[in-house]
Amino acid sequence: MKTFYITTPIYYVNANPHLGHAYTTIVADAMARFHRCLGEDTLFLTGTDEHGDKIVQAAEKRGLTPRQFVDEISGRFRALWPRLGIANDRFVRTTDEQHKAAVQDFLQKVYDAGDIYFGEFGGHYCYGCERFYTEKELENGLCPQHLTKPEFISEKNYFFRMSKYLPWLREYILANPDFIRPERYRGEVLAMLESGALEDLCISRPKTRLTWGIELPFDRNYVCYVWFDALINYISALGWPGGADYARYWPGEHLVAKDILKPHAVFWPTMLKAAGLPLYRHLNVHGYWLVRDTKMSKSLGNVVDPLDLGQRYGLDAFRYFLLREMHFGSDASFSEEALVGRINADLANDLGNLFSRVLSMTAKYCDSQIPAGTVHTDADRAIEELCASVMENYLQLFRNVRFAQALEALWELVRALNKYVDSQAPWTLAKEGQQERLSSVLHILLACMRKIALCLWPVMPKAAGAMLAQLGEEVPADGTPPTRDLAAETASLSGLRVGAKAAPASNLFPRIDIAALAEEQAVKKSGCQEKTKKVQAKDEKKKADAAATSPLPEISFDSFKSLDLRVGTVVSAERHPQADRLLRLLIDFGEGEPRQILSGIAEYYAPEALAGRQVCAVLNLAPRKIRGLMSCGMVLTAGEGDCCRLLTPDEVVPAGSPIS
């Protein structure tokens, strides 16, 4: 069986996940699902990169150890992916013991081959990039990525003889045109190789400067450079050197953003060559998502929260937008207006309208039974030929990471089917009693709609599954592909189950009323202001009442210290089965097992919005049973009535941190 192995970069845990991370991982998920639909044995890897200077600095800033910090942020990445419909098979961390062992094996192998040497070096070190730059690589004396002046550092280190392999790499790229794609990035790498700016790679950091890293197997006084360490994850996660999965899945292919082109296109191939290992098949490089023509940046305040958008506009619609809007390899502009416009035009007006009208007519004229197709005209044959042609184009474009073009090709069929409905006028055929012809028209429409749903499954798995179910198809409940031979589906319109019961109606993609949405947001803003006024009025009344009555008795500091107040991270949340106002929370307080606490916040917080959030709680309250479930503690909130908010730390802290 043919195998397909796809990886994302492992994400650096010095910041929270954002739209850029989500895009890369959703694309990788779509690629994995696509190749599963082709019947290929597929493995999808993602993970986190957790060593280096920046991790130490970020941890110190938060008052945490590096281990506490990376555990917290890596957990956020791991928790986010299922909530974006991402089904990765593996999640690797560079702090995993298996990864550490593989890195040391790799280092020893290259060292024994004579391609790692010890020397003294003085260079311009950028802490943001965690790498040395030569004079030629600097732009006006500044780091080209961060536009800051690097610090000149002179120290003894270990170096990888990368320059030895650069001529070979250039020839390999020239001989394999699709090794790096799209073409523009292949050209960039060739320009780097021909510039003469690339030299041997410093692959160590002395422990006198950095201890948070993987120790070199041949010198305990040094740790491995973070990039040399990180890249090896692609094979360490497969159990290299002796793992069965390494033999089964390698070589695979990588998916990265353009800012990490050099490490993946230059460092990694030369490392593999030096170790005597096969190179990956493809390096797939995408551009940036821009907000108001500017790259997303926390400091600029233009970072987009992918989970928020998925919840507001529908997860599958959000996934569709990302793959349809960005022409892979180029930068793309993000705005909510563009997202809503794409949903309304492509999903509501085109695809949603097609399913709605055809299923309604099938219900009206065929009692929702999938009819047989017997009468064929030139118009029918034209649609069948178009369906086959569109699917072939879709498969070829998707294979070549041209996702926007693939979806545009598929929409050529969607739009053609809407026109076919108008030209064939099933309502007129029904009125004239042409039942056989009517059945054929509906059969062709439904069969083509099934093909569209199959093609869309990698991009919109839940929506595609719903479409297939509406067409009387049995959809796997375990998330496995609805077909294992998508290529064979192009051969004919076969596959539709005649006589199966179709849905009587469809409303998969309701149109978003832009004016109503703006009005709703304005009302919410106004409502918040009104609520604020009410809360302020209540506060004033409370103060007045408190002034007129006896205050609560004072307590001693020792009494306060008797309260066990801690911060925890919500692992899961669900509604109490017997109490509408209560949520059942499982919260990690660093105790080994999550603690169950019941909280009356169901009218203020949706359960699905709480997973991963941090809360403050009293732990040493006596446990009590509420409607059949035990509650072991109390989550703290502020406010009352219409304004009830969870108390949370302003920054993430380790689970179990005491409150004082």
N, C-alpha and C positions, 0 to 999 in steps of 0.2 A: 504493500500500500504506500502511496506517495505521502510524504510528511510535509508539514508546514509549521515552522517555528518562528513566532513573531515576538519581539521585545519592544517595550518602551525604554527610554532612558530611565535609570533609577533616579528618583527625584531627590534633590538635595534638601535636607530637613531643616534648613535655617529659616524657613517661612512656611505659612499655611498654603494648602493647595488653592489654585485659582483657575480661571478660564483656560489659560495656556496648558496647564497640566491636564485639565479635563479633556481638552480637544485631542491632545496626543493619545491619551488613554482610550477615549471613545473611538478614535480612528483605528487603533490597534485592536480593540474589541470587535469593530465592524469587519476588519480584515480577517480575524480569527473565525468569526461566524461565517463569513463568505467562503473561506476555504473548507470549513466543515460542511457547508452546503454542496461543495464539490466532491464530498466523500473522502477528503484527505485527513489523515491522522494529524491533528493540530494541537499545538501547545502554545499558550499565551502567557508571557512572563512580564511582570512589572515589579516595582519594589522601591527601596529608599537607599540613598547614599549617605552615610552617617559619620564619616571621619573628616579630619582636617581642621585648619585654623578657625574657619568661620563658625564651626560647631562649638568649639571651645569658647569663642568670644560671645556667641549668642547665649550659651548656657550660663556663663559668668554674669552676663547682663541681667539674667532672670534669677540669679542666685541658686542655680541648679548645678548638679554634676552633669557632665556630658552624657552619661548613660541615662539619667532621668530625663534630660531634655530630648534625646533622640527617641526614647520610648514613647514620649508624649506625642511628638509630631509625627513619627512614623505611624502611630496608631490612628491619627487623623486621616492620613492618606488611605490606609487600609480600610477604614470605616466608610470613607466617602464613595469608593468605587461601586459597591453594590447598589448604593442609592442613586447612581447615575446609570443603572442598567448594565454595568460592566461586569463581565464574568471571567476574570483572569484565573488561570489554572495554578499559577505559582506567584508567591510574593517573596522576593529575596531582600534581605537586609545585609549590608556590608559588615554588621556586627555579629552576624550568624557565625557559629564556630565552623560550619562546613565551608563557608566562604573564606574565612581566615586561613584555613588549612590549604584551600585551593590556591590562594594568592601566594602563600609561601612556597608551595610546590612549583608554581609557575616561575617565581623569582629564582628559585634554586636551579631550575631547568635552564633558564636563560643565562644565569651566572656561570653554570658549569660549561656552557657552550662558548664562554668567553665574550659574551655581548653585554656584560655589565662590568664596569670598572670604577675604581675609586680615584677621585681627583679634586682639585680645588677650583672653585668657580666664584666669580663675582658677577652678579647680575641684578637687573631691575626687577624687584619682587612686588607683585600686586597681591595684596591680601584678599581682595575681592575675588580674583580669579584663582588664587592659590597657586600661582605659577610664576616662573622667571620669564622676562621678556628680553630679547636682544635689542640693541640700538635700532636695528632696521625695522623691528616690529612695532616700536613705539610711534605714536603719531604726535608730532610736536612735543616730544618728551613725555607724553601721557599714555596711560593704558588705553588701547583702542576700544575696550569694552566699557570701562567705568569712567574714562576721561579724568582720571586722577593721576597724580604723580607717584609712580612706584618708589619703593624704598630700595636703595642700593644695598645689597647684602653680599658679603664675601664669606664663604664658608666651605668646608670640605664635605663632599657628598658623593653618592653613588650615581653613575650615569649609565643610561641605556644607549648602546651604539645605534641609535636610530638612523643617523646619516648613512650608515652602511647599506641600509635597505631602501633609501629614497629613490635611487635610479630604478631599482626593480619595481617599486610601487608605481612609478610613473608609467613604465612600460605595461604593467598589468592593467592600469586604468585605461590606457589607450587601446589595449587589446580586448577589453570587456566594457563596451560602451554603456551598458545598463547596470554596471556595478554600483554607481552612484547616480541617483535619480531624484528629481528631474535633471535634465542636461545642464542647466545653469550652474548647479552646484558641482558637477563634474568639472566644469570649466574653472570654477573657483579653486578647486583642489589642485588641478594641473598648474594653475598660475602660482599657487603657493610653492609647489615642488620646483618650479622653474625659476623662482625668485632668488634662490640662494640664501634666504633668511632662515631656513630651518636647519637646526643643528642637533647634536645629541641631546637627549632628554634627561634632565635631572629627576631621578626617581626616588629620592630619599629626603627625609628631614631629620636633623639631629634631635635626639631626645632632650638636649639642653634647651631647645626651642619649642618642641612639640612632642607630647607623649601620647596624644589621642590618635592612634593609628595602629596599623598592623606591623609588628616587629619584623625586620629583615631576618631571614633564616640564617644568613651568613655574618651578621653583625648586629648584636643586641643593642647597640648604642644608637640605632637609627630605626625610624618607622618609614613605611612605604608612602610615597607621594599619592595623594588622594585619587588622582586620575588613573594612575597605573593600577591601583587597588580596585577602583570602581568598575573599570571596563571588564575586568575578569568575571564580574557577576554573570555575564551572559553564558559562560560555560560552567562556572561554579554551581549555578542553580540546577544544572543538568547532572551534577555529580562528577564532573571532570576531576581527575583523569580517568578513573576506572568505571564510572557509572554507566548503567545500561541506557539511561535516557540521553547521555552524551552521544553514545554510538547510534542511538535511534533518531535523534532530532538535529544534531549538528552536521552541516552548517545550516543556520537559519538566516533570518534577515532582521534588520533593526529599523526603528522608526524614531527620528529625532527632530528637534527644532534646529534652525540654521545657526543659532549661537554656539552650538556644540559640534559644529561640522568638523573642525580640525582634530579634536581628540578621536572622533569616530572614523574619520576618513584617512588620517595619517598615523596617529599613535597606535590605534588598535590593529590595523592591518600589519604594520611592521612588527608589533609585539607578537602577533600570531605567527608571522613568518619566522621570526627568531626562535620561537618555541617549536617550530616544525608542525604547526597545526593548520588545518584548512581554513581559508578565509570565509567570511559570511557571504551569502548570495547577493544581497542588495542592501544598500544604505538608502533609506527613503527619508528625504529631508523636506520639512515644511517651513513655512514662513511664520510671521508673528500675527497675532490678533491685535489690532490697533483700536484705541478708543479716542475718537476725535483726532485721528491721524497721529497719535502718539502711542508708543509702546506702553503696555500696562506697567504701572509702578506703584508700590505701596506708598512711596513718598509723595507721589502726585495725586494720590487718592482716587485713581481711576481703575482699580482692580475690580473685576467682575466676579461675583459669586455664582458659580455654575449651579449649585444646588438650589439657590433661591429662584433662578430662572426656570429650572426644570420643574419646580413645584408650582410656579405661577402659570406657566404656559403649556405644561405637559412635557414629560420627560422625552417621549419619542419625537415630538415636534421639535424640541430643542436639539436633539441629536441630528435630526434631519437638517435643520438649519446649519449646523456647524459643517457638515460634510458638503452641503449644497452651496454654501455661501463662499467658502474659501477654495480657490483654485489651488490645488496642492502644489506647494513650492513657493507661491507668492504670498505677500501679506494680504490681510483682509481687514476691513473695518467692521467693528461690532457696534451695534446700537439696538435698543429695544424696538425702535421704529422699523428697522430692517427685519428683525425677528418676527414681529407681528405681521408685517407686509408679506413675508415669505409664507407664514402660516395661512394667512387669508387667501393668497393667490394660488399657491401650489396645493396645499392640503385641503382647505375648505372649498374653494371654488372649483378646483380641478378634480382631485382624487375623491374628496368627500362627497362632492356633488354626483360624481359618477356612481359611487356605491349606493348613495341614497336613492337616486332615481331608478337604477336598474333593479335593485332589490324590491323597491316599492312596486314596480311593474311586474316582477316575478310573483309577488304576493297577489297582486290584483288579477293577473291573467292566468297564473299557473298554480294558485294556491300554495305558493312558496316552494313548489317542487322543482328541482333542477330539471329543465326540459331537455329532450334529445334534439340534436341538430341534424336535419336530413336534407333540407333544400339549400343549395349553395349558388350564389350569384357571383358576378365579377366583383361586386363590392365586398362580399364576404371573403373571397380569395385575396383581395387586396389587403384586408385587415389581417388575415392569417399570415400573409407574407411579411407584412409590417411587424407583426408580433415577433416572428422568428428573427427578423433582421435586428430589431431593437434589442432583443435579449442577447443576441450574439455581440452586438456593440457594447452592451452593458457589461457583459462578462469580460470582454477584452479590456475595456477602459478601467474597470474596477481592479482587475489583476495588475494593471500598470499604474496603480495608485492615482488615477485621474477620476476622483470620486465625484466632483461637481459635474464633469462632462458625462459620467455614467448616469447620474440621476437626471440630467437634462435629456439624455437619450431615452431614458425610460418614460419621461414625461411627454415625449413625442407620441408615445402610444396612448398615454392617458388622455391627452387632448384629442387624438384621433378617434378614440372610442366615444368621447362626448359628441363629436361631430357625427359619428356613425349612428348614434341614437337619434340625432335630429334628422339625418337623411333617411333613415329607415322607418322612422315614425311608428313605433310599435303600437301606439294608441290607435292609429289609423288602420293598421293590420287587424287589430282586435275588432274595431268597429265594422270592418268589411268581412269579418269571419274568416280571414286567412290564418287559421290557427297553426298550420304546419309551418308556414313562413315565419309567423310570430315566434314559434318555439325555436326555430333555427337562429333568428336574430338574437334572442335572449341567451341561447346557449353559447353563441360566439362571444357575446359580451361577458358573460359569467366566466367562461374559460380564459379569456384574456385577463380579466380581473384577477383570477387565481395566479396567473403567471406574474403579474405585477406584485402581488402580495409575497410570492416566493422570493422575488428579486429584492424586495424591500426588507426582508427579515434581518439581514445583517445590520442594517441601519436603524430600523425601527422594530425591534423584536416583538414588543407587546402589541403594538398597533397591527403589525403584519399577522400576528397570531389571531387577533380579533377579526381581521378581514377574512382569513381562511375559515375561521369558525362560522362566520356569517355566510360563507359559501358552502356550508355543509361539510367542511373538511374536519377530520379528527386531528387536533393539534396536540403534539406531545406536551404533557404537563410538566416534564422535568427540564424544560429549556433546551432540549436537543433540537437539531434543525428539522424543519418540516419536510425537507428533501435531502437526500444524500447524493443526488446526481443532477444538480442544477443545469449542467451543460446539456444533458440529454433532454431536458425539458424544452429546449429550443426547437427540437425536431418536429413537434406537432402540438396541436391544442389538446391532446389527450391529458387525462388526469382528473378532469371534472367528473364527479360521481353523479350520473344521471339518476334521478329519483330521490336524491338526498334532500333533506329539508334545509332550505335556506332561511336566513333571518327575514322577517317581514319588513324590517326597516333598518336604517343605519344612520348614526349620527356620530361618527368617529372623530370628526374634526369640526366642531362648531366654530363658526366665524367669530372672530374677536371684533367687537364694536369699538373702534379706536376712540370715538367721541365719548362713548359710555365709560370706557376704561379711564380716560382722562378725568371724566366727571367723578367716577368712583374714587380715584386717587385724591381728587380735591375734597370730596366728602369725608374721606378717611382723615385727611389732614385737618379739615374743619372739625370733624368729630373728636379727633385727638385734642384739639385746642379746647373744645367744649368740655371734654372729659377732664382736662387739666384744670379748667375753671371750677368744675364740680368738686374735684379732689381738693383744690385749694380752699374752696368754701367749707368742705367737710373738715379740713385741717384746722381752719380758723375756729370752727364750732367746737372741735375737740379741745383746742387750746383754751377757749373760753370756759368750756365745761370743766376742764382740768383745773383751771384757776379757781373755780367756784367750789370744788370738792377737794377732799383730802388726797394728796399724791400717794402713789404706791410706796410701800415701805422701802427704805434703803436696805441694801444687802452688803455684806462684807466682800472684800476682794476674794477671800477664800471661798465664799459661796459661789461667786462667779466662776472661779477656777474649777469648781466641781462639775461644771458643764463640759461635756466632751464635744466641742464644736470642731467640725472638720469639713474639708472640701472633697467632694467626690465627683466622678465622671459617670454620667448616665450611660449604662450599657444598652438598656432597652426600656421601652415604655409601651404600655397598652391600657386600654380602658378596663376598669374593674367590671367583671361580668355581672355583678348584682348592684352596682351603684353608679349612676350616670355621672355624678360629680367627681368621682375618684379616679385617679390614674394609679396603676400598679407600676412602680419604678424599680428596676434592678440597677443598683449604683455601686460602682467600684470605689471603695475607700482604702484600697491597698491592703485588704485583709485576706487576700487569697481567693475568696469567693465573693461575688456581688451580694450586697445586702438589699433585702426587699423593704421598701418603704411605700406606704400608701399616702397619696397627697390629693387634697381637694382642689386641684387646679385644672380639671378637665375642661371647664368652660373658657379657660384662658389660653391653654396650650394644646395643640394637636400632638398626639403621641409620637408621630413620625418626625416631628420637629425637635424632639428632645434628645435623641440618641447622639452621644458625643459631647453634649453640653455639660459644663461643670456647674455644680450646685453647692450651696452651703447647707449643713444639716447638724442637728443635735443627735448624737448617737447613743447617749446613755439614758434615754427615756425608757421606762419599763415597756416591754413589748405588749401590744394589745391586738386583739382580733377584731377586725372590722368587716362585717358582712362575709364572714367565712375565711378571710385571709389575714395573716399576721403582718403587722407593721412594726418594724424594728428601728424606730427613730422618727425624726420629723424634719422635712425639708423646710427651709426658712424662706418666707416671702415677705414682701413689703406692700403696703396698700390694702384696700378693701373695696368691696362693691365692684364698680366697673373697672377699677384699676388694681390689679393684683400682679406683681412681678416677682420672679424668682431672684433671690440674692445670689450673685455670681461674682467671682474675682474678676478684676479688669484685665488680667492676663492669665493664660493657662498655667496652673501649678501642678505638681505631682499629686496623684490621687492619694487621699489620706492626709494631706497637709493640714496641720492644726490651725485653728482660727484663734487669734488672741488680741 
